[in-house]
């Protein structure tokens, strides 16, 4: 091929599906036109159940091709690109099998991206990657509130320090997040309720009460504090997200979650991740598509703030 300027159709569902939503690949943080970047963390050595989430970032990117053809994402009333310019930062590279190297690399890149004034959207990987992401964000924004969608609280005092169930036990001790200003939604596994510092809206409550009630609870809890939003895909019921390492029945629907997210769009959310997509167990790419849609929802949330 001799033409060096071959046009790429960024609405195609089949051709040149490399980046998330057909975004340009870039690590130029000095580019003032870029408002947000998406970044992959292909790591799953903290997994306690079914492995495979290291392939999550690529699966989410591939699934996003199903979302590229729409100029406006329903029910938003504006075109994303008219209000927000984003780029795909690619995946973080670290020495395979070296969890400490992953921690250092992710924290360094997250801190650099946020210090440059860019919004960071990250794709896991297992949920352990949120710990270095929080470290990087806290360097820029200080102590954070946490909005956490999950089937598990991940506040377990694990002996194994590289574990995707320990992040929110360790993060408060490191001064990264304030549990008294944080909330967890969709929880449906056991935890130490008498000593639990986070507010919890468990799965039964989240499913039975209205979207407006959940939104109101989140607003009251985090207020205007700088807030990190982390979404473990197993918050969704396995009917909506079978491709994950530790599926738990009785979860939330994609419809309700998307409505809740739209209802908190104007909060001071400074970072977002979607984690635990494991494509080896994903029927018809249902889970990867959910992950890609959640990330797009967050970009629209950010764009709606101007």
C-alpha positions, 0 to 999 in steps of 0.5 A, a space after each residue: 500500500 503506497 497511500 500514506 493517508 488512507 482514511 479510516 472510517 471510525 464508524 465501522 463495526 468491522 474495519 480497523 477496530 483497534 482503539 476504543 470507539 475509534 479514538 486516535 492513539 495518543 500519549 501527547 499530554 501537552 495536547 490541549 485539545 484532548 480532554 480525556 484519555 482511556 487506558 488499559 491495564 491488562 493485569 489479572 494476577 490478583 484474581 481469586 476466581 476465574 482468571 482472564 481479565 488481562 484480556 479485558 481492555 482489548 475485549 472492551 475496545 473490540 466491543 466498542 465497535 458496536 457503539 461507534 455508528 451512533 452520532 448521539 448515544 441515547 438518551 443524551 441529546 448531544 454528540 459526544 465529540 462536540 463537547 469532549 475530545 478523547 484519545 486512547 492512551 493504549 495499555 500500560 506495559 509492565 514486566 509480566 508476572 511482576 505485580 510491583 512493576 504494575 503498581 508502579 507503572 499504573 500509579 506513575 501514568 495515572 498521576 501524570 495524566 491527571 496532573 496534565 488536567 486530563 480525565 482518565 478512564 481505565 479498563 481492567 484487568 482485575 479490580 486490584 488495578 484500582 489501588 494504583 489508579 487511586 494512588 495516582 489520582 490522589 496525588 493530583 486531587 487529594 483524598 477522594 470519595 469513592 462510588 463503588 459498584 460491585 457484588 463485593 465490598 473488597 474491604 477484606 484484610 487479605 494476607 496476600 497483598 496482591 489480591 483483588 479483594 483488598 483494595 478498599 481495606 488498604 486505600 483508606 489506610 493509605 489516606 487515598 479515600 474517605 470511607 465516611 464520604 464513600 458508598 458501595 452499591 450492589 453488594 451481595 456477599 458477606 462483609 463485616 457489617 458492624 465495623 464497615 465504614 462505607 455506606 452500603 446499598 446492597 443488591 436487594 435494596 438497589 433493585 427494589 428502590 427507585 433510581 431516584 432514591 439511589 441517586 439521592 443517597 449517592 449525592 448525600 454521601 459524596 457531596 461535592 468532594 472529588 470522587 473516584 467512580 469504580 465499576 466492577 462488572 460483577 455488580 451486574 447480574 450474570 444475565 447481563 455480565 456472564 464474562 467475569 471471574 466471580 459472578 454472583 446472582 441477584 445483581 443489577 440490570 444494565 438499564 438501572 445502572 445506566 440511569 443511576 450514572 446519568 443521575 449523578 453526572 454533575 457530581 465532581 467525579 475525577 476518574 473512572 474505571 471498569 474492571 473484571 471483564 473476562 472475555 473467555 467466559 463472555 457469551 456473545 460479548 455481552 459483558 465486554 459490550 456492557 463495559 464499553 457502554 459504561 465507559 461511554 456513559 461516563 464520557 457523556 457524563 463528563 461532557 454534560 458538565 461542559 
